[in-house]
């Protein structure tokens, strides 16, 4: 994959550029948001990884441009993910919290890349999510982690991730906004489950 890595920490950039290149990717690095937008002009990046606190031009403006061009994005956070972040109209395709292990970033890049190339959709009752665009038909964004959570619940698995409540709350809010009957509820002795409000 052709990656753009945007972070103000030069040591981080050097370390993860080498790591991602070792994993088979082509990596371009930039130190601020202005450089990121400059490199994006006329580019063909497969994924952009950006620190939420990137200086000069904020990550939200960068994500807005990426979403408009259907380029997947991964935002690195210094605090935990929240429903507000996931419900932002300019939400990214995925979020990771510092600190993380190097293999976790490589795994996440692989997951996003596979989804971006996927021809599959997720059909949940009356909700249809196009995986390759990380969106529902009306344009509402669903992140990589939300898609993973929905897939696990659809298959009857018990998902186990950090900040699961943030993803559950955001998903239920999105379903409500879309006027869908689907919700995620916690069922005693069974964990989180997909339910239909009208059943």
N, C-alpha and C positions, 0 to 999 in steps of 0.2 A: 504494500500500500504506500501511497505517497502522502506523507504526513507533514503538517505544519505544527510546530511546537512553540507556543508563545508563553514566556515566563520571564519575570524580571531577575530571577536568580540564575546567574551565569553558571555556577557550579552544577545546579540542577539540570540546566540545559545540556551541558557537556556530558554529564553522566547518563542522562536518559536518551540523548541522541545516540550515544554509543550502544546502549542497551537495545534500543528499538532497531537500530541498523543491524545489530547482531541477530535480531529476530527476523531479519529479512526485509525491513521497511526502508524506504528512502525518506530521510528526515531533513526538513529545513527548519532552522531556529530563528526566532526574533525575540527582542528584549522588551518591546512595548506594543501597545495597541495600534499606533500609527504605522509601525513597520508591518504589523500583521495585515492591516487593510491594504497596504501597498503591495505586499507579496500575493495577496488574494486576487488582485486585479488581473483578470485574464488567465487565472491559474486553473489547474485541474487536480487540486488536492482531493484525496479520498476521505480525509478526516482532519479536523483541526482540534488540537488540544490546547486549551488556554486557561491560565490562572484567572480566577474570578477577579482578583485585585490587580490585574495588569494595568500599568500606568499609561498616561497620555490619552488614549481612547479606551473607554471601558469595555469590559467583556460583553455587556448587554448589547452594545452597538455592533460588535463583531458578530455575535450570535444572530442578531436581526438580519445581517447581510447573508450569513451562512444559510439561515432558514429560507430566505428568499431564493437562494440558488440551489436548495436541496443538498447542501454539503453537510454531512454529519459532524457533530461537535461533541467534545468531551470537556467539561469544565471542572477544574481542580479547586476544591474549597478548603479553606482553613478552619471551617466550622461545619458541623453536621448539616445534612440536607434538611430542609423544612418544607411543609406544604406550600408556603408562599413562593419558594423558589420553583417548585414543580408546577405551580399554577400560573406562573408568569407567562404573559402572552409571547414572550421571547425566550421560552424555555429551551435548554439545550437537549441533545439526544441522550446525554448521560452525565452523571456527576460522580466524582470521587473525592473523598475526604483525606486530607493530610493527617497523620502520616500513613503511608501505605508501603507494602513490600514491592520491589521491582516487578516480580512476577504478576502481581495483581494488575499493574498497569498494562503489561503485555497481554494478559488474558482479556481485559476489558477492551483493548484495541481490537483484538481478534473477534470478540463478540459483536462489536459494533460493525466491523467490516462484513461479517457474515450476514448480519441483518440487512445492511445496506444493499447487498447483492441478492437478497432473498426474493423469491416470487410468491412467498406465502402470505396469507392474511390470517388474522385471528378472528374467528366468528364466535361471539359470545352472546347468545340470545339475539337481541336486536342491535348489537354493536359489532361493527366490522372495522378492524384495525389493519391498515396496510403496513406491514413490517418494514419494508424497504424505505418508506418515507417517515416512519415513526409517527404516523398520524391516523386519525379516524377520518372518515369521508368528508366531514364538514371542516376539517383543518385543525382540530384540537390535537395538540402534541401529546404523545405518550412516550416516555423515556425508555431507554434500554432496560432499566431496572423494573419499571412498571410492566413492560412486556414479559420479562422473565417471571415476575410475580403472578401475572394473569395466566401465563402458560402453566406454571406450577399448580395453581389452584384449579385450573381446568382439568389437569391430569390427576387431581386428588392428592397432590403432594403437600407436605408441610414445609413451606418456605422458612428459611432461617437466615435473615440478614439484618445488618445494622440498620437502625432507623426505619424498620418496617412500618411502624405506625404512621410516619410521615407519608410513605407511599400509599398506604391504605386510605388515609384521609384525603390525599390528593386525588386518588382514583375515584373515590366516592363522590367527591366534589365535581369531577369531570363528568361522571355518569349523570349526576343531577343536572348539570349545565346542559348536557346533551338531551335531557328529558328521556333517559333510558331507564328501564326497570331494574337493571343489574346493580347490585351492591355487594360489598365485601363486609361480612360480619364475623365477629369472633364467637364461635360456638364452644361452649364448655366441653372439655374433654376431647375436642376435635380440632381446636385451633381455628385459624381463619378459613372461611368458606365463601364461595360465590353463591349468592342467593338472588331469587327473583322477588321483587317486592309484591307481585300480584299472585304469588303461589301460596 
